[in-house]
Amino acid sequence: MNKKGSLFHWIIFGIVAALGLFVLLTTDIKVKSLEGEWQFNFLETYYLNAEADLLKTDQEIKSLGWEAMLELGETGGSISEGKCGKVEGYNLWSTADDWCWPDMENNFLAKVKSKLKQKLPGRSYSGIQIDGEDLVGDGEERSIVSSSFNIPFLDYVKYTYDTSFRVPLGFDLKQEYKGLRAEATKLMDKCEGHGLEECVTEKKDKSWKFKDCAEEYVEERSKVLFCVESKHKVWSKEGTLVPIKYKFALDFTSP
């Protein structure tokens, strides 16, 4: 090959290489731009909005769970008047002949379900239950749909997410109620038929107080009004941190 032919060969090679490099760089820039646009739009419009909705909903469910527990404690675990009646507005957990334990767990769940319908209309939940200190439930799938997604080859985007929840309440309702029942039974066994005021005041647990969680003894014809202040505190709907209080009465009348 002579010098002229060799020079021509290198010129052609240089032109082809330059064209290839130009196409490669141009294509790479467009793909990266497209990928970046998709990722940013997906995170901002779909994923983050879905996570924000789930976070807000979890907080609302936690708040209504606390609200339901505070209300239930005020009525001694019953939604309405218990089967043994009331004394001075306090539901009785016993009579002279029998116990009248409220179904505290199911009453709590009934309150939660009612509040869910009021505060989260349009949402559907099933399998709501207590699991230790958590309130859990199965939710429906929700979707975020865009009909004007700004990507050439996508007409629309649909992002679907699960709305099932598990929120920590900060207390174990089953264990607390179990402890209340055990303490009530023990106190009844110790004080029934004895000097009531002296016995109850001396034998009751330190966390047990009397009506309105005061220290002053309150009795109505052998029926003693109690107020037990839990060690657990929750946020009220007024935005204050308050202890759960269980208010009820026990009948120490001898059979």
C-alpha positions as CSV (number, residue, x, y, z in Angstrom):
1,M,0.0,0.0,0.0
2,N,1.4,3.4,-0.9
3,K,1.3,6.5,1.3
4,K,-1.7,8.0,-0.5
5,G,-3.7,4.7,0.0
6,S,-2.6,4.4,3.6
7,L,-3.7,8.0,4.3
8,F,-7.1,7.5,2.7
9,H,-7.6,4.3,4.8
10,W,-7.0,6.1,8.0
11,I,-9.3,9.0,7.0
12,I,-12.2,6.5,6.3
13,F,-11.5,4.7,9.6
14,G,-11.5,8.0,11.5
15,I,-14.8,9.1,10.0
16,V,-16.5,5.7,10.8
17,A,-15.1,5.8,14.4
18,A,-16.3,9.4,14.9
19,L,-19.8,8.5,13.6
20,G,-19.9,5.4,15.9
21,L,-18.8,7.5,18.9
22,F,-21.4,10.1,18.2
23,V,-24.2,7.6,17.9
24,L,-23.1,5.8,21.0
25,L,-22.9,9.0,23.1
26,T,-26.2,10.3,21.8
27,T,-28.0,7.1,22.5
28,D,-26.5,6.8,26.0
29,I,-27.6,10.3,26.9
30,K,-31.2,9.7,25.8
31,V,-31.5,6.4,27.7
32,K,-30.1,7.9,30.9
33,S,-32.4,10.8,30.6
34,L,-35.4,8.5,30.1
35,E,-34.4,6.3,33.0
36,G,-33.9,9.3,35.3
37,E,-37.2,10.8,34.3
38,W,-39.1,7.5,35.0
39,Q,-37.4,6.9,38.3
40,F,-38.0,10.4,39.6
41,N,-41.6,10.5,38.4
42,F,-42.3,7.0,39.9
43,L,-40.9,7.9,43.3
44,E,-42.6,11.3,43.5
45,T,-46.0,10.5,42.0
46,Y,-46.6,6.9,43.0
47,Y,-44.4,5.3,45.6
48,L,-44.1,8.3,47.9
49,N,-47.8,9.2,47.6
50,A,-48.7,5.6,48.5
51,E,-46.3,5.5,51.4
52,A,-47.7,8.8,52.7
53,D,-51.2,7.4,52.5
54,L,-50.2,4.3,54.4
55,L,-48.4,6.3,57.1
56,K,-51.3,8.7,57.5
57,T,-53.8,5.8,57.7
58,D,-51.8,3.9,60.2
59,Q,-51.6,6.9,62.5
60,E,-55.4,7.4,62.2
61,I,-56.0,3.8,63.0
62,K,-53.7,4.0,66.0
63,S,-55.4,7.1,67.3
64,L,-58.9,5.6,67.0
65,G,-57.6,2.5,68.7
66,W,-56.5,4.6,71.7
67,E,-59.7,6.5,71.6
68,A,-61.7,3.2,71.7
69,M,-59.7,2.0,74.6
70,L,-60.1,5.1,76.7
71,E,-63.9,5.1,76.1
72,L,-64.1,1.4,76.9
73,G,-62.2,1.8,80.1
74,E,-64.7,4.5,81.3
75,T,-67.6,2.0,80.9
76,G,-65.8,-0.9,82.6
77,G,-65.3,-2.8,79.3
78,S,-68.9,-2.8,78.2
79,I,-70.3,-1.0,75.2
80,S,-73.7,-0.6,76.9
81,E,-75.0,-1.5,80.4
82,G,-73.7,-4.8,81.5
83,K,-75.9,-7.8,82.3
84,C,-75.5,-7.2,86.0
85,G,-76.6,-3.5,85.8
86,K,-75.0,-0.4,87.2
87,V,-74.4,1.4,90.5
88,E,-73.8,5.2,90.3
89,G,-73.1,4.8,86.6
90,Y,-70.5,2.1,87.0
91,N,-71.1,-1.3,85.4
92,L,-71.0,-4.1,87.9
93,W,-68.6,-7.0,87.3
94,S,-70.3,-9.2,89.9
95,T,-73.5,-9.9,91.9
96,A,-74.0,-11.7,95.2
97,D,-74.2,-15.0,93.2
98,D,-72.1,-14.7,90.1
99,W,-69.6,-12.8,88.0
100,C,-70.6,-10.6,85.1
101,W,-67.3,-10.2,83.1
102,P,-67.6,-8.0,80.1
103,D,-66.3,-9.3,76.7
104,M,-63.7,-6.6,76.7
105,E,-61.7,-7.8,73.6
106,N,-64.7,-8.1,71.3
107,N,-66.2,-4.9,72.6
108,F,-62.9,-3.1,71.9
109,L,-62.9,-4.5,68.3
110,A,-66.5,-3.6,67.8
111,K,-65.7,0.0,68.8
112,V,-62.6,0.0,66.5
113,K,-64.7,-1.2,63.5
114,S,-67.4,1.4,64.1
115,K,-64.8,4.2,64.3
116,L,-63.1,2.9,61.1
117,K,-66.3,3.3,59.2
118,Q,-66.8,6.8,60.6
119,K,-63.3,8.1,60.2
120,L,-62.1,6.2,57.1
121,P,-65.2,6.1,54.9
122,G,-64.8,4.3,51.6
123,R,-62.1,2.0,53.1
124,S,-62.8,-1.7,53.6
125,Y,-61.1,-3.8,56.3
126,S,-61.5,-7.4,57.5
127,G,-59.9,-9.8,59.9
128,I,-59.4,-7.0,62.5
129,Q,-57.9,-8.5,65.7
130,I,-55.5,-7.9,68.6
131,D,-52.1,-9.5,68.3
132,G,-50.2,-8.8,71.5
133,E,-49.7,-5.0,71.6
134,D,-50.6,-4.6,67.9
135,L,-53.9,-3.9,66.2
136,V,-53.9,-5.7,62.8
137,G,-56.3,-5.9,59.9
138,D,-56.5,-6.9,56.3
139,G,-57.1,-4.0,53.9
140,E,-58.1,-3.8,50.2
141,E,-55.8,-2.9,47.4
142,R,-55.7,0.7,46.3
143,S,-54.3,2.2,43.1
144,I,-52.8,5.4,41.9
145,V,-53.5,5.9,38.2
146,S,-52.1,8.5,35.8
147,S,-53.7,8.9,32.4
148,S,-51.1,11.5,31.2
149,F,-47.7,9.9,31.9
150,N,-45.0,11.9,30.1
151,I,-43.1,9.0,28.6
152,P,-43.4,8.3,24.9
153,F,-44.0,4.5,25.1
154,L,-46.4,4.6,28.2
155,D,-50.0,5.7,27.8
156,Y,-50.7,5.5,31.6
157,V,-49.2,4.2,34.8
158,K,-51.1,2.3,37.6
159,Y,-49.4,1.7,40.9
160,T,-51.2,-0.7,43.3
161,Y,-50.5,-1.2,47.0
162,D,-51.9,-3.1,49.9
163,T,-53.6,-1.2,52.7
164,S,-53.4,-4.0,55.4
165,F,-52.2,-2.6,58.7
166,R,-50.4,-3.5,61.8
167,V,-50.1,-0.7,64.3
168,P,-48.6,-0.8,67.8
169,L,-51.0,0.4,70.5
170,G,-48.5,0.3,73.3
171,F,-50.5,-2.0,75.6
172,D,-51.7,-5.6,75.7
173,L,-55.4,-5.5,76.3
174,K,-55.8,-9.2,76.8
175,Q,-53.1,-9.3,79.5
176,E,-54.4,-6.2,81.2
177,Y,-57.9,-7.6,81.4
178,K,-56.6,-10.9,82.6
179,G,-54.8,-9.2,85.4
180,L,-57.9,-7.2,86.4
181,R,-60.1,-10.3,86.5
182,A,-57.5,-12.1,88.7
183,E,-57.2,-9.2,91.1
184,A,-61.0,-8.8,91.4
185,T,-61.5,-12.5,92.1
186,K,-58.7,-12.4,94.7
187,L,-60.1,-9.3,96.4
188,M,-63.6,-10.8,96.5
189,D,-62.4,-14.0,98.1
190,K,-60.5,-12.1,100.8
191,C,-63.2,-9.5,101.7
192,E,-66.6,-11.0,101.1
193,G,-68.4,-11.2,104.5
194,H,-65.7,-9.2,106.3
195,G,-65.5,-5.6,107.5
196,L,-65.7,-4.3,103.9
197,E,-64.1,-0.9,103.9
198,E,-61.2,-1.9,106.1
199,C,-60.6,-5.1,104.1
200,V,-60.8,-3.6,100.7
201,T,-58.6,-0.7,101.5
202,E,-56.0,-2.9,103.0
203,K,-56.1,-5.9,100.6
204,K,-56.6,-4.2,97.2
205,D,-53.7,-3.7,94.8
206,K,-51.9,-0.4,95.0
207,S,-53.0,0.5,91.4
208,W,-56.6,0.1,92.5
209,K,-58.3,3.3,93.6
210,F,-61.9,4.2,94.2
211,K,-64.5,6.2,92.2
212,D,-62.8,8.6,89.7
213,C,-59.4,7.2,90.7
214,A,-59.5,9.0,94.1
215,E,-58.3,7.6,97.4
216,E,-61.6,8.1,99.1
217,Y,-63.6,4.8,99.6
218,V,-67.0,4.7,97.9
219,E,-69.6,2.1,98.6
220,E,-73.3,1.7,97.8
221,R,-75.0,-1.2,99.8
222,S,-71.9,-3.5,99.7
223,K,-71.1,-2.5,96.1
224,V,-67.7,-0.8,95.9
225,L,-66.8,1.5,93.0
226,F,-63.3,1.1,91.6
227,C,-61.0,2.9,89.2
228,V,-57.8,1.2,88.1
229,E,-55.2,3.3,86.5
230,S,-53.1,1.4,84.0
231,K,-49.3,1.9,83.8
232,H,-49.8,2.4,80.1
233,K,-50.5,5.9,78.7
234,V,-51.9,6.8,75.3
235,W,-52.6,10.0,73.4
236,S,-56.2,11.3,73.8
237,K,-58.1,13.0,70.9
238,E,-57.4,16.3,72.7
239,G,-53.7,15.6,72.2
240,T,-52.7,14.9,75.8
241,L,-50.9,11.8,77.1
242,V,-53.2,10.1,79.6
243,P,-53.3,6.7,81.4
244,I,-56.0,4.2,80.5
245,K,-58.5,4.0,83.4
246,Y,-60.8,1.0,84.0
247,K,-63.9,2.0,86.0
248,F,-66.3,-0.7,87.4
249,A,-68.0,-1.9,90.5
250,L,-67.9,-5.1,92.5
251,D,-70.7,-6.4,94.7
252,F,-69.4,-7.9,98.0
253,T,-72.9,-8.9,99.2
254,S,-72.7,-12.3,100.7
255,P,-74.8,-15.0,98.9
